[in-house]
Amino acid sequence: MTRPQGRHFLQIPGPSPVPDRVLRAIDMPVIDHRSPEFAELGKAILKGSQTIFKTSGPVIIFPSSGTGAWEAAIVNTLSPGDKVLMVETGHFATLWRQMAARWGIEVDFMPGDWRRGVDPAAIEEKLAQDKAHTIKAVMVVHNETSTGATSRISEVRAAIDRTGHPALLMVDTISSLGSVDYRHDEWKVDVSVSCSQKGFMLPPGLGFNAISKKALAAHRTARLPRSYWDWEAMLETGRTGFFPYTPATNLLYGLRESLKMLLDEEGLPAVFHRHARHAEATRRAVAGWGLEVLCADAREHSNSLTAVLVPSGFDADRLREIILGAFDMSLGTGLGQLRGRVFRIGHLGHFNDLMLSGTLAGVEMGLHRAGIPHQSGGVTAALEFLGSVQSELVSPA
């Protein structure tokens, strides 16, 4: 088989493409992780991470996946038999539920149709009914990677506040942080969970917890077993820029470079605006093809990915297979109950107008080759939007 020429288009919603300059930053000799040089690196990346989360509180960086960061959030704040409130927004909310259950946590899992984010009013109703305050935490996914629906965390926070309920608010920001506006302190989030391979534009391998004072208080009385994931040792050494065990030094070099790109060069407002433009252009392409975006609430359309429904009787995975074979482009598969029903276009991280244009062209050509009923003109609709003054006026969700 002839090998394709040019660069592979990695358009899954994470891991996202890693910029060449970040790869070069990672390609450095390992240094002594107890040295003054490492302390400078540690302090810089922890401070920059606080800016990304928009928090003045501590951020902990584990050598882990996002799943590890999920586990850290659970074991540092909860005790066996505690009850938590979760919402079925998609595949990753379901996985978080399964993890909590393995730790002996009682989960009140509010059902959903995988086409919407969290309903703040439903959260408010549940908490208002919990007069005895048996619910210890509300755990929600900000941007559901499997569906392309972004929950309105500020409204969830307001709903909790109206009830006066003391439950912790824990939020998965894995496919939103660094791509979609997120405000840990302003929204009074207690634990924000994230990882490196999405908006941070890094390879997998770093997990993040941003922590409130309320979460730290819960940590002191939580009784789930923990060792590697224990916040205490990480916080103690983190004040000096060090880690209690061997850190992922070379990924931290890359993180320092990506923080420079996000904060010092482009700036977060511009980063969020870019993602909003690309998301709107993608949705216009989907409408131009006569297809349907999975997320059913326009207020919750994701700016980091778009999940697209294929017509009944057609296989989204067959479409992905054709696009990969013919055009060397990877699209995200449907997960869980969405397998075969949707394909996902990632438009986050290291991405620009021309890359999006090529991505959408690949999808349109693939729809034609796969024989999936669609209209022509989706790419044209996206290009017209990207080239218009109107696209510069798009505000982040």
N, C-alpha and C positions, 0 to 999 in steps of 0.2 A: 504494500500500500504506500502511495506517495505521501510523504510527510507534508503537512500544511506549512506554508511559509508565512512570515509575519508573526505578530504577537497573538497569543491566545487571548480571547476575550473572556475574562472571568467575571461574569455578571450574575453570580449568585449573591444573595444578601449576606455575605460573610462566610468564610474569610474574604475580605475585599482586597483588591490589588494593592500591593505594597510598593510605594514609590522607590525608584532607583536610589535616591539619596538616603532613604531610610535603610535600604539594604546595605549601602556602603557604610552607614554609621554602625550597623550591626557587625560588619566584617572588620572587627578590631581585636587586638590581643586582649585576652582576659587579664584583668588586674586583680590585685589583692583586695578582697572585699572587706578588709579591716583597715584599709589605708586612708589617709586624708583625701586622696584623689577620689576614692569611692564615696566618701562622705559628702563631698561636693556634688557628685552625681546624684546621690540619694536625696539630698535636700532639694535640688533643682527639680527633679521629677515629681517629688511629693508636692511641692508648691505649685507646679504647673497643673498637676492633676486636681488639686483643690479648685483652681480656676475653671477647669473644664466642668467639674461638678457644680460650680458656683456655690462653694461652701467655704467657710472659715474654719470648719471643724476638721478632725483627722480623716485622712484617707489611708487605707491599708492596701498594699499591693502584694498579693500572693503569687508565687510561681505556680500558676494553675490555669485551668480553663474557666469559663464562666460558671460551669456547673460547680466547681470548687468554691467559687465566690458565693453561690447560692447556699451551699452547705455551711459555709462560715457564718452567713447571716442567720441561719436557723440555730446552729449549736451555740452561738454566743448570746442569744437573747431569749431562748425558750427552754422550758422544762418538760420532762415526760408527762404526757396527759394534757398539756396545754391545748387550748382550742384556738384555731385561726380561721379567718374568713378569706376565701379565695374566689376568683371569678373565672369561669371557663371561657376565656377569650380565644383559645387556640391550642396548638400542640405544646408550646413551651409552658404555658400556664398549667397544662395537664401534667407535664413532667415535674414541675415544681411541687404540685400536689403530691405526686407519687413519692418524691423525696421526703417531704414532710411526714407522710404516713409511715415511711420506713423508720423514722426517728420516734415513732410513738406519739406523734402529734395528731390531735383530732381536727379534721379539716371539714369545715362547712363550705362546700364547693357549689357556688351558685351557677346553675346551668346557663349556657349561652349557645348561639348558633354559629360561632366562628366567623361571623361577618361584621361584628361590632366590637368596640372596646368596652371598658367597664362602665356600667350605668351608675353614676354618682347617687342618684335617688334611691336605687336599690340598696346600695351600701348604707345610706343614711337610715333607711327603714330597718335593715337588719340590726344595726347598732342601737337604734332607738328602742328596739324590742329587748335588747340585752341589758336589762336593768341591773343584773348582778355582775356585769362586766366580766363575764366568763371568756369573752373573746380577747385574746392577748395581742393579736396582730392582724392587720389587714395587709394582705400580700397580693400585689397586682403587677402585671407586666405593662410597662409603659408603651413599648412598641412591639406588638406581637409579630415576630419574624415570620411565622407561618401564614399569616393572613394579610399583613399590610394594614392593620388597624392600630391607630395610636390613641391610647386612652388619655382622657383629660385629667391629668393628675391634680392640677390646681383645683378643679371642681370636686374631685374625690376628697382632697384635703378640707375644702370648705364644708363638704357634707359631714365629714367626721367631726369637725369643730362644732357644727350646729347641734350635734347630739351631746357634746361634752364628754364623749367616750374616751377613756385613756389608752385605747389600743395603739400599739406601735403601727406606723405605716412603713412597709417595706416595698421597694419598687425595683423591678428588673429593668435596667436601662441598657441591656446588652446591645440591641441594634438601634438605639437612639442616641446614646451619648456621643457627643462630638459631631453629630449630624442633624439632630433635632433639638430645639431649645429645651433645656432641662435645668431646673432650679432647685437644688437640694435644700438649701436654707430657706428660701422664700416660700416654698411649698411645704415646709416643715416635714420633710421626709426623714425618717429615723435611720433606715439603712437603704442605701442605693447600691445595687449590684451591677457590675459591668465586667467587661473583658477587653482584650487588646486587639482582636482581629476584625473589628468593624470600623467605627468612626476613627479610632486611633491609628488606623492604617498600618498595623503591625502584623506579624505572624501570630498564630495562637500561642498562648503560654503565660499570659498575665491575667490575673483576676483581681478585681477591685471591690472594696467596700468603703463607701463614705458613710460616716457614722455621726449621729447626733448625740447630745448630752443625755437625752432620754434613753437612747439605745445603750449608751455606756452604763447608765444606772441599771438597766435591765440585765446587762452583762454580769454585773456583780452578784446577782441572785439567781441567774440561770443555772440549771442543774443538768443539762445535757452534757455527755462526755465530750471533751475536746482536748486536742494536743496540738497537732500541726496547725489547726485552724484557729487556735486561741488568739484573740485580739491582744491580750495583755502583753505578751512578750513583743509582739510586733509594734505596739504603741510605745513601749519603753525604749526600744532601740531606735525606732523611727524618729524620735526627737533629735537624734544626732546624725540622721541620714543613713544609719546602718540597718541591717536585718539580723534577726536572731539565728538564722541559719543561712546556708549558701544561697544567694539570690541568683536570678536569671540575668546576670550582668549584661550580656550582649543585647538582650531584649530591652534592657533599661537604656542602653546607648541609643537604640532605635526609638524608644519612647521620648527621650530628650529631643531627638531630631523632629519627631512628629509634632511634639508640643510647640517647637519653634515654628513649624509650618502653620499650625492651627492658630496659635495665639499671637506670635510676633509678626508674622508675615501677612497672612490672609485676615486674621481676626475673626472671632466667633460670629459676630453679626453677618459678615460676608459669607462665612461657611454655611450658616443656616439659610441665608438667601439663595445661595447656589443650589443647595439641596431642594429647596422649595421650587425653584425654577425647573429643575430636572424632573421632579415628581409631577409637576403640572404638565410639562411637555409629554411625559410618558402617558399620563391619563388621557391627554388629547389624542395621542396615537391610538390608544386602546379604543376610544370612542370612534375614531376615524375608521378603524377596522370593523366596527360594528360588534365588538366584543364587550364584555362586562368586567369591570373591576370588582374583585371579591368584596372589598370593604363597602358596606352598604350605606354608611353614614359619611357624607362629605366632610363633616367636621372632624372626622377621625382618619381621613386619608393619610397614609404614611408618606413622609418625605424621604425615607431611605430605601423603600422598596415598594413595588407594586405587584400584587398577586392578581392574575388574570384567569378568569373562567373560560374553559373551552366549551363549545357547544355539546349538548348531550349526544352521546354516541361516539365521541372522539376521545382519543387518549392523549393527555397532555405530556405524558412521559415519552410517547412515540414522537411527538413534535420535538421535544428536547433532544432526543436521540438523533433525529434528522438534522437539526441545527448544529449539533456538535460535530457530526460526521461531515456535513457539507461546508460549514463555515467556521469550524473550530471555535465555537462559542458555547460556554457553559451557562445555562439558566438554572434557577432553583427549582427543585422538585416540589410537588405537593406532599405534605406531611400528614400522617395520621389519616383521619377521615377525608382529607382532601387529596389523597394520592390518586393520580391519574386525572383529577378534575381541574387542577390549576397548574400554571407555571408561574414562577416568580422572577421578576426582573429586579436585580439589585442596582441601585443608582446612588451609591453612598461611598464616602471616603475619597480616594484619589481619583477624581472623575471630572470631566469637562464636557463642553457642548459637543465637540467632535466625537468623543468617545460614546456619548449617548446617541448621537446620530447613527453611528455605526452599529450600535447595539440594536436600535429599533429597526434599522434596515435588515439586519440579520433575522430578526423576528418576522418581519413581513415576508421576506423571501422564504423562511421556513414554513409559515402558514400556507403559502402557495404550494410548496413542494409536498407538504403533508396532506394537501387536499382538504384543509379545514375551511369551511365556509367563512368568508370574510369579505369586506369591501377593501378596495385599494384606496390609498390616500392617507393612511395613518401616519406614515413617515412625513409626508408633506405637511400634515396638520402640526406635527411637532416642530418641524423646521420653521414653519411660518411663525409659530409662537416664539421659538428661541431667537429668531431674528427681529422680533418686534419690540417696540418700546414698552408694550404692555408687560412683557416678561420681566422687565427690570423693576416693575412695580409690585411683583408678587411678594407677599410677606410670609414669613415662616408661620406654620400653624401653631 
